[in-house]
């Protein structure tokens, strides 16, 4: 049997390949690493987590948590591995990024129906069903091939990576452990408290720091949820204090009161030797990052295992160019998956990959299939992606506002979300049970 091709060994590509293989169909997955890497990639492993190591909340009354619960019902490989490589992260599902990627690589290599080829695909292939999951860092040559097919439908914006700090370099006398609304002195998050004067001194330094400027031919369009910290600082004096530096739900045990602002650090690995700066995506020059971020209490002598950087994120105009099965309208044999479609976030990319795997399997076997209903988070996310009316097209992540409302829905927000979540999980179970034989 001729295999289904999957281009790209990131989160979406690996999940798509797994979903296809578990349906008894051979898969050929092509990944350009380690022979060629983007500036943001560091290892040759599959499913490398480039930015944060958090897959967000695991609570089903949170959009990301509901999305993960649905994916678990769908038999997601990557969600299973994320659970097995999890590290403390409060209510969030955080993973040891190295163990996660290594485990995904091993699972893909050990699946007898999956063939992994380490090579760069320069042009879109002809032939049968193909999943294109090349991610936000699609190479120039393949992006050009996609643009030749789609027309001027490819857009680009920039994600900023947050710095990572060595735990031993943190001044633990000046920081405290606490998850939001948790008990002081316990939890996964390290909090660097700032008083009012410290905050405004830091804010001014951040605003004056030199940034890495995009090259003349690069159009900078940053997703609102991933704005660099210095961009937020320029928006107003209190933007950071009400954003990534908000102190809500935290109490400094030394003063028994809430700080004026706080910088949170989240564990990056199981051993707790590395911490990432939460919400501190940045495009500052490296020397400026070290200078400015060492003004934060507790980070005066910080050693940065990784400094922030800026990388291109390429995505297509999905509402105009893709149908409801994530297929290119001009070439239905091509099924797009992951961030190149305009989904934003790790779990959203996995969800897109899972559906692409189901759709590719259906096309391969010539079996009719329907998308999940929009009452599920997976279905609502992908429906919105291919029907979004806003101009210009903007990436989308999981959110309860995408779900169809319920008749008689009232009461507290948490109660409404619980009802929506219960309905979504019930509908996802029904959807999985209704899939035709062979899928």
Buried (B, 14 or more C-beta within 10 A) or exposed (E): EEBBBBBBBBBBBBBBBBBBBBBEBBBBBBBBBEEEBBEBBBBBBBBBBBBBBBBBBBBBBBBBBBBBBBBBBBEBBBBBBBBEBBBBBBBBBBBBBBBBBBBBBEBBEEBEBBBBEBEBBEEBBEEEBBBBBBBBBBBEEBBBBBBEBBEEBBBBBBBBBBBBBBBEBBEEEBBBBBBBEBEBEEBBBBBBBBBEEBBBEBBEBBEEBEBBEBEEEEEEBBBEEBBBBBBBBEEEEEBBBEBBBBBEEBBBEEEEEBBBBBBBBBBBBBEEEBBBBBBBBBBBBEEBBBBBBBBBBBBEEBEBBBBBBBBBBBBBBBBBBBEBBBBBEEEEBBBBBBBBBBBBBBBBBBBBBBBBBBBBBBBBBEEEBEBBBBBBBBBBBBBBBBEBEEEEBBBBBBBBEBBBEEEEEEEEEEEBBBBBBEBBBEBBEEBBEEBEEBB
